[in-house]
Amino acid sequence: MKGGARRTKRHRTVLYGDRNMAKARRKAPEWHLGAVRVVVSVCLIIATIALSRVAPQSQLTAGDAGDRESVIPAGPVSRVSWRVHEPAPLFGLTTEPVAGQVGAKWRGVAADIEAELDVLARCRAGEACPDAALALMKIVDAGAGRNGLARVGLINRAVDLAITPTSDQAQWGVADRWSPPFETLATHRGDCEDYAIVKYAALLAAGVSRDDVKVVILHNLSHDEDHAVAAARVDGAWLILDNSKLALVRDTDMTGALPRFVLDAGGARRFVDAGRNGQRPSLSRRIEVAVMREALARDRGWRAP
């Protein structure tokens, strides 16, 4: 009996022990889930604090809650490097103001261009329109509905087709004459600067920004003479519109000529050697500069004080 009692007690101990273990097993998943929730909550709090220190909240610049694109970072911005990419200058060269003969000629032509653009606007408004204005309007309309390179290319081609190359000596009996657009389109004849001036006016009339259109005076090394072209900036790149060439060429790819003067809405300026700004030019550039200085020394009528 005593042995049986001990076996019964042992049996009960084992039985109750199994029941307690079963209860513990049932409670274990709940305990693990609670622990996981606590760990996840702590991680989220730490991550939120870290992100708030690295990336401060943004605020609207104009105070307009509906303007979701006008946002700037609040708080200190010393860690952020703000870089503004300025467009490359024409031919990669700096310029300086110039007066003299070039400046005087350009001032006169620029005033004529502005007056003729006003005439063109009145023509489109339905007023009486002279034939030369109609010719310029036809050139401008060649690029209608186009933008960028297509517009520039079509207007460049229309000007080249509208003018027959003729020297100033043959047409006017003088060595050099800069004609306004209407005068050139009235005779449909002209030399290089006449082509460039008409292209300049036509691109402005077509809506190209004044900052993106220029007339450039080059020195042609192969012919040892000055040559005028128009220049237009498309998608940040300057294109040279040369009546002696069919294709549009980037300023950085142009060969056989040296840029001397640039003419635009801001007046007349001349290109400055890279070495004058503290930068040592390349060997090829130094050779070109030497040739340009030799050409300037011969005084071909373009000297400026």
C-alpha angles and dihedrals in degrees: 000000000000091000091048090050090053091049090049092050091047090048091051091049091052091045094050090044090055090050092052091049090051091052090049091051091052091051095045097079091052091051092049092049091052091051092049091051091053093049093048092049092051091049092050092050092050092047092050092052091048094049093048089057095047101040114028119205118274127239132202114254098212097036090245111135090198094059100086096167098055097078130136128182115266123224126023117354099185090112093058121082109216112198125185112200107215117203115260114259120247109283087356090275133123122234139210132203117272133192127179124086097333093051093047094050093048094049090056095047093043091055090050091050092054091049092049093048087056089053089051091053091052090050090056089048089061101261125134110293127203119226094251090054090050089052091052091046090053090054092049091048090056087077096040114137092015131103138195119357095358093057094046093046095050094048091046090053093046091055093047090053094046097056131059113213108250129160121240089239092057095044104034105014093241132104096238134012129164109211125197116239098263092052092051094046092047091062097026088220133105149124131253099293091048090056090048094048093050091048090049092052094042093052091050090049089050090059102261112150117260088234090060101052128070144156114230130199112211133183110232106218097195094053095029092228140109118263132189126216137166122243127204129184115224121179091343096309124107116230124198115225104202120176090209092060131058097209129065110242129200115244091239091055097049116116136182096036139076122218112236111163137013123203125195145129089303094058133250123332135170128223117253125219113255090232092063090066095057096266120117110233122224122263093257090049092050089052091050091048090052090052091047092051090050089052091049090051090058088061104220093185096278098094114135126191 
